[in-house]
Structure formats: structure tokens, C-alpha cells
Amino acid sequence: MAGRMVLGSTALAGLVRPASGPATTDPHRTLPVLSELAGLLPQRGLRRGSTVAVGRPGSSGGTSLMLALLVEASRVGAWCAVVGMPTLGAVAAAELGIALDRLALVPHPGPEWATVVAALIDGVDVVVAAVPGTVSASVADRLAARARQRGSVFVPYGRWTGADLTLQVLRGRWEGLEQGRGRLRRREVTISAQGRGAAVRPKEIRVWLPGDRRTGPAARVSTPVGSTARRSSLTVVRTR
């Protein structure tokens, strides 16, 4: 099975605590990120105990940015979990370099969303959770406090108030089509970062993202038939 599929909060007992051994909960320890993204983060990595939101889900490049945050942490042995994204492709995650044997997927958390996320925070190093509409301030504060206590990195995917840092894909353009023909190969996107404390000053970078694999008619122009090549890393175009 690609990755580890978790079907509900009762199924989490075998995964959480400890997910990656007795990992330190030292709040000053960071998990690595791709070098191209490091300049956006105050400590050039994902600080344990922090909440790092990825805004504008569904925007071009948003899912790729979210997955890119997990790549280096996964490579060094950290466990990652993604909650509430039933269309997320394990193949795409693997091609970016995420270790599927340390990736837990909870595609349908149901009405127990906050309970499932909290249980994962207890024992998984990086927890991504698609935000289900409006989340109350009390729930948001409780999840952030739990991440600080347990030394996990909480990554809300969607609108989130009170994050230590928020990353957003502001705009992007595709490359590959010429005069209406060809294959969509990659996107140049602008990523912004702004937060609190050391991250209060906004930062922006422009990077090339590899193209998404899609289903349906778009697949005929986005991915060569039979292609199994691993996607390249992000490539920085410009920083500001």
C-alpha cells in the first residue's frame, strides 16, 4: 500500500506516540526544508512546535508548495500526515521525494476533524490538515498549543488565523504550451511569507514548480504518456 491509510480517530492508536521514535520536543529544533524554501522561514526550517499555514488552497501551485514543505523532513526520517485531502496523489508525493512509508493519509476525517488532527499532532512530526471551512478560534488555539507542547509542526492548509508563519502562492504562469500546442511542464510561481516575530517582515520568492499530474482531459497536455521520471526540485528564479 502506498503510504499508510488511516480511516478514523480510533485507527490512530498504532501510529501515534511514538511515530518516529522518542523524538525531541525541543522547541528550538528545526526540521529541514528544500534549500529553495529555506529563505522564507525564520530559522531556515520548520521549527518544532510552530504553526505554519499554507494559504489559498486550490490556487495554482498551492498543493505543490504544501508537498514541497514535507520533502526534506521526510527524507531525514520524520513522519508526516495529511488530513482531509482525498484527491492527494501518493504518486505525486513520491515523485517529489516524500517517503511513503512515513506518510499517513486521512482522506475523510469526518466530523471529528479536530480530534483526528490533535491525535496526529501527539505523535507525528509534521501534520498537514486541510481546513474544513471555518474553524473556531478556540479550536485553532487548542491545536496550536498542542503542537507547541508536543513539538510537532502543524500545517493548516487554508485560511487560518494566528499562524506563526503563512505561506501563499500569489500568482503563477505555466510554461510548455507554444501557440496552443505542447505539454504543460512547469510553473513559475511567486510565494510570499509573512508571520509574527522574526517573520513579521514579508518575503517573496519566485520559483519554478514541476507540473501537477492531473486526471481527465488535462492529463493529455500535462504529463507525457508512460512518464515515470521523478520531478525536479524547486528552482529559485528571484528573491525579494
C-alpha positions in Angstrom: 0.0 0.0 0.0 1.3 3.4 -0.9 1.6 5.3 2.3 -0.3 4.5 5.4 -4.1 5.0 5.2 -5.8 6.0 8.5 -9.6 5.8 8.4 -10.6 7.4 11.7 -9.5 8.6 15.1 -9.8 5.0 16.5 -7.3 3.8 13.9 -4.6 6.2 15.1 -3.5 4.3 18.1 -0.9 2.3 16.3 0.5 5.3 14.6 0.9 8.0 17.3 3.4 8.2 20.1 5.9 7.4 19.1 5.7 7.8 15.3 9.3 8.4 14.7 10.8 7.2 18.0 11.3 9.3 21.1 11.9 12.5 19.0 12.9 15.5 20.9 10.3 18.1 21.6 13.0 20.8 21.9 11.1 23.9 20.6 14.3 25.2 19.1 15.0 22.2 16.9 14.0 22.6 13.3 13.2 20.1 10.6 14.9 20.8 7.2 13.1 22.1 4.1 14.2 22.3 0.5 17.0 24.9 0.2 14.9 26.9 -2.2 12.3 27.4 0.5 14.7 27.9 3.5 15.0 31.6 3.0 11.3 32.1 3.6 11.4 30.5 7.1 12.8 32.4 10.1 15.1 29.5 11.1 15.5 28.2 7.6 13.5 25.2 8.5 10.2 24.0 10.2 10.6 24.9 13.8 9.1 22.2 16.0 6.1 23.4 17.9 5.2 26.0 15.3 2.1 26.5 13.2 3.0 27.2 9.5 -0.1 27.8 7.4 -0.3 27.4 3.6 -3.0 29.7 2.3 -5.2 29.8 -0.8 -5.9 26.1 -1.3 -6.9 25.3 -4.8 -4.7 28.0 -6.2 -2.3 27.1 -8.9 0.8 25.7 -7.1 -0.8 25.5 -3.6 -0.7 21.7 -3.3 2.8 21.6 -4.8 4.0 24.1 -2.2 2.4 22.1 0.6 4.0 18.9 -0.5 7.4 20.6 -1.1 7.4 21.6 2.6 7.4 17.9 3.6 10.2 16.6 1.3 13.3 17.2 3.3 11.7 16.4 6.7 10.5 13.1 5.3 14.0 12.3 3.8 15.7 12.7 7.2 13.2 10.3 8.9 10.3 12.5 10.1 6.8 11.2 9.9 4.3 13.3 8.0 0.5 13.2 7.9 -2.1 14.8 5.6 -5.7 15.2 6.7 -8.7 15.9 4.7 -7.3 15.8 1.1 -8.9 12.8 -0.6 -7.6 13.7 -4.0 -4.0 13.9 -2.9 -1.9 11.6 -5.1 0.6 9.3 -3.4 2.5 9.0 -6.8 2.9 12.8 -6.9 4.2 12.8 -3.3 6.7 10.0 -4.0 8.0 11.7 -7.1 8.7 14.9 -5.2 10.8 12.7 -2.7 8.4 12.1 0.2 8.9 8.7 1.8 5.5 7.0 1.5 6.4 4.5 4.3 6.4 7.6 6.7 3.3 9.3 5.2 -0.1 8.9 6.9 -3.1 9.8 4.9 -6.5 10.6 6.5 -8.6 11.5 3.4 -12.0 11.7 5.2 -11.7 12.7 8.9 -15.4 13.4 9.1 -17.0 15.5 11.9 -14.1 14.5 14.2 -11.6 16.7 12.2 -10.2 18.5 15.3 -9.9 15.2 17.2 -8.1 13.4 14.4 -5.7 16.4 13.9 -5.0 16.6 17.6 -4.3 12.8 17.8 -1.8 13.1 15.0 -0.1 16.1 16.5 0.5 13.9 19.5 2.8 11.6 17.6 3.6 12.8 14.1 6.4 15.2 13.3 4.6 17.3 10.6 0.8 17.3 10.4 -0.9 19.0 7.3 -4.6 19.5 7.7 -7.0 20.9 5.0 -9.1 23.5 6.9 -12.8 22.5 6.7 -14.4 25.8 6.3 -14.5 28.0 9.4 -12.6 26.8 12.5 -13.4 28.5 15.7 -10.7 30.5 17.5 -10.8 28.2 20.5 -10.1 25.1 18.3 -7.3 26.9 16.4 -5.7 28.0 19.7 -6.0 24.5 21.2 -4.4 22.8 18.2 -1.5 25.4 18.1 -0.9 24.9 21.8 -0.9 21.1 21.4 1.7 21.4 18.6 3.9 23.6 20.9 3.6 21.1 23.7 4.3 18.0 21.6 7.0 19.5 19.4 5.2 18.8 16.2 4.8 21.1 13.2 1.2 21.9 12.4 0.5 23.0 8.8 -3.1 24.2 8.3 -3.9 24.2 4.6 -6.3 27.0 4.1 -7.4 30.2 5.8 -6.0 30.2 9.3 -5.8 33.0 11.9 -2.9 33.1 14.3 -0.3 31.1 12.5 3.4 31.7 13.3 4.0 31.9 9.5 1.8 31.9 6.5 3.0 30.9 3.0 0.9 31.7 0.0 1.2 31.2 -3.8 0.3 34.7 -5.0 0.4 34.2 -8.8 1.9 31.9 -11.4 2.3 31.1 -15.1 2.7 27.9 -17.0 5.5 27.1 -19.4 5.4 24.5 -22.1 2.5 25.4 -24.5 3.6 27.1 -27.6 0.9 28.5 -30.0 -1.7 26.4 -28.2 0.2 23.0 -28.5 2.6 21.1 -26.4 2.8 19.9 -22.8 2.4 21.9 -19.6 5.8 21.2 -18.0 6.3 23.6 -15.1 5.0 26.8 -13.5 6.8 29.9 -12.3 5.0 30.9 -9.1 5.5 33.7 -6.6 5.5 32.6 -3.0 5.0 35.0 -0.1 5.8 34.5 3.5 4.7 36.6 6.5 4.2 35.9 10.1 5.0 37.0 13.6 8.2 37.7 15.5 11.2 37.1 13.3 8.9 36.5 10.3 7.0 39.8 10.6 8.8 41.3 7.6 7.2 39.9 4.4 9.4 38.0 2.0 8.8 36.8 -1.6 10.5 34.4 -3.9 9.8 33.3 -7.5 10.4 29.6 -8.2 9.8 27.0 -10.9 7.4 24.3 -9.7 7.1 21.0 -11.5 3.7 20.4 -13.1 0.9 18.6 -11.4 -0.3 15.2 -12.6 -4.0 15.5 -13.3 -6.8 13.3 -14.3 -9.2 13.7 -17.1 -8.6 15.7 -20.4 -5.9 17.9 -18.8 -3.7 14.8 -18.4 -3.1 14.7 -22.1 -1.3 18.0 -22.0 0.3 18.0 -18.6 2.1 14.6 -18.5 3.8 12.5 -21.1 2.2 9.1 -21.5 4.1 6.5 -19.5 6.3 9.0 -17.8 7.8 7.8 -14.5 10.6 10.3 -14.2 11.0 11.9 -10.8 10.2 15.6 -10.7 13.0 18.1 -10.3 13.4 20.2 -7.1 12.2 23.8 -7.0 14.3 26.3 -8.8 14.6 29.8 -7.5 14.1 32.5 -10.1 14.2 35.6 -7.9 14.1 36.5 -4.2 13.0 39.7 -2.6 
